[in-house]
């Protein structure tokens, strides 16, 4: 049972590391603020959550100890990271940071235009 537990923990930590690597590559390689922020918020959230889940499983299955701090960390990251990423992108849009030149559409601009016409 211990060997299977170690495999599960190792897999979760390795998966989290790969998600974090993808997030780092995305931040460096993607063309504009919005896609970079998307890579940073989504992939790194999955990476951190996977690593924390692996750590929680390690304590639970191998040390036979339930860590409430790790569970609180998982919940905190799960709730705050996507919200923070969304708010940062919304603030960048409101500040006028341009989209990538090859962007296909701007749904927020379309929605704002429709709302203005509706209010007239």
VMD Tcl script that draws the C-alpha trace (Angstrom):
set ca {
  {0.00 0.00 0.00}
  {2.85 2.38 0.76}
  {4.36 1.97 -2.73}
  {1.06 2.80 -4.42}
  {0.70 5.84 -2.16}
  {4.18 7.01 -3.04}
  {3.40 6.58 -6.74}
  {0.20 8.65 -6.42}
  {2.01 11.39 -4.50}
  {4.88 11.43 -6.98}
  {2.48 11.57 -9.91}
  {0.57 14.52 -8.44}
  {3.75 16.46 -7.68}
  {5.17 15.73 -11.13}
  {1.89 16.76 -12.76}
  {1.90 20.00 -10.77}
  {5.48 20.66 -11.82}
  {4.56 20.16 -15.47}
  {1.61 22.54 -15.17}
  {3.89 25.12 -13.58}
  {6.42 24.65 -16.37}
  {3.69 25.16 -18.98}
  {2.61 28.32 -17.16}
  {6.16 29.66 -17.15}
  {6.61 28.91 -20.85}
  {3.25 30.55 -21.58}
  {4.18 33.71 -19.72}
  {7.39 33.98 -21.72}
  {6.11 32.94 -25.15}
  {2.57 34.26 -25.52}
  {2.08 37.53 -27.42}
  {-0.04 39.86 -25.29}
  {-1.00 40.69 -21.74}
  {-4.30 38.82 -21.81}
  {-2.96 35.49 -23.04}
  {0.03 35.70 -20.72}
  {-2.23 36.36 -17.76}
  {-4.43 33.46 -18.80}
  {-1.43 31.14 -18.84}
  {-0.22 32.46 -15.51}
  {-3.54 32.22 -13.71}
  {-4.95 28.96 -15.08}
  {-1.91 26.75 -15.51}
  {-0.14 27.85 -12.39}
  {-3.34 27.39 -10.37}
  {-3.58 23.81 -11.58}
  {0.10 23.31 -10.84}
  {-0.06 24.64 -7.31}
  {-3.27 22.75 -6.56}
  {-1.78 19.51 -7.84}
  {1.38 19.94 -5.77}
  {-0.63 20.80 -2.66}
  {-2.91 17.83 -3.24}
  {0.15 15.60 -3.56}
  {1.48 17.01 -0.30}
  {-1.86 16.44 1.40}
  {-1.95 12.85 0.11}
  {1.60 12.31 1.36}
  {0.70 13.39 4.88}
  {-2.56 11.44 4.79}
  {-1.38 8.15 3.28}
  {2.21 7.88 4.45}
  {2.41 9.87 7.70}
  {-1.25 9.22 8.67}
  {-1.77 12.84 9.52}
  {-4.52 15.14 8.23}
  {-3.26 18.66 7.67}
  {-5.97 21.31 7.85}
  {-3.48 23.98 6.78}
  {-2.90 22.30 3.46}
  {-6.65 21.92 2.90}
  {-7.10 25.61 3.66}
  {-4.27 26.41 1.25}
  {-5.95 24.38 -1.48}
  {-9.29 26.14 -0.93}
  {-7.62 29.57 -0.79}
  {-5.68 29.08 -4.02}
  {-8.70 27.53 -5.75}
  {-10.87 30.53 -4.90}
  {-8.48 33.45 -5.19}
  {-6.22 32.73 -8.14}
  {-8.83 32.60 -10.92}
  {-10.65 35.62 -9.49}
  {-7.41 37.60 -9.28}
  {-6.51 36.66 -12.86}
  {-9.92 37.79 -14.07}
  {-9.72 41.09 -12.21}
  {-6.22 41.79 -13.50}
  {-7.37 41.18 -17.08}
  {-10.44 43.36 -16.57}
  {-8.28 46.16 -15.15}
  {-5.88 45.89 -18.08}
  {-8.79 46.09 -20.51}
  {-10.26 49.12 -18.75}
  {-6.85 50.82 -18.80}
  {-6.76 50.40 -22.58}
  {-4.05 47.76 -22.95}
  {-4.38 46.69 -26.59}
  {-5.17 43.15 -27.64}
  {-2.80 41.22 -29.84}
  {-2.96 42.43 -33.46}
  {-4.09 38.96 -34.66}
  {-6.93 38.67 -32.14}
  {-10.09 37.50 -33.84}
  {-12.76 39.13 -31.71}
  {-13.38 41.32 -28.69}
  {-16.50 40.10 -26.90}
  {-16.32 42.70 -24.14}
  {-16.25 45.56 -26.64}
  {-19.27 44.09 -28.43}
  {-21.17 43.67 -25.15}
  {-20.39 47.23 -24.07}
  {-21.52 48.59 -27.44}
  {-24.81 46.66 -27.19}
  {-25.36 47.90 -23.65}
  {-24.81 51.53 -24.71}
  {-27.33 51.15 -27.54}
  {-29.80 49.56 -25.14}
  {-29.51 52.45 -22.68}
  {-30.22 55.10 -25.35}
}
mol new
graphics top color blue
foreach p $ca { graphics top sphere $p radius 0.5 }
foreach p [lrange $ca 0 end-1] q [lrange $ca 1 end] { graphics top cylinder $p $q radius 0.2 }
display resetview
